[in-house]
């Protein structure tokens, strides 16, 4: 599991960028227009997402067009599900233990 995916997802601007490119491919300028931060800041966010494998881009005339890459998200989702199952079992065991303690007192 690549931890850079979770690092990339930690930022709300990057999560919103992913939501936008999940709807459809978008040029960088259009993406930047959705935010109240500078275009260079959006460019840095897109670079982080690209390095994490979450987006890819292609050139079209003078524009960079970004699209979502789902494989890293699928991998992260699978890891979360495995972890959730583990914690759910532990929390259920703790609940049974606390119920037993309560009955014993």
Secondary structure, 3 states (H helix, E strand, C coil): CCHHHHHHHCCHHHHHHHHHHHHCCEEHHHHHCCCCCCHHHHHHHHHHHHHCCCEEEEEECCEEEEEECCHHHHHHHHHHHHHHHHHHHHHHHHHHHHHHHHHHC
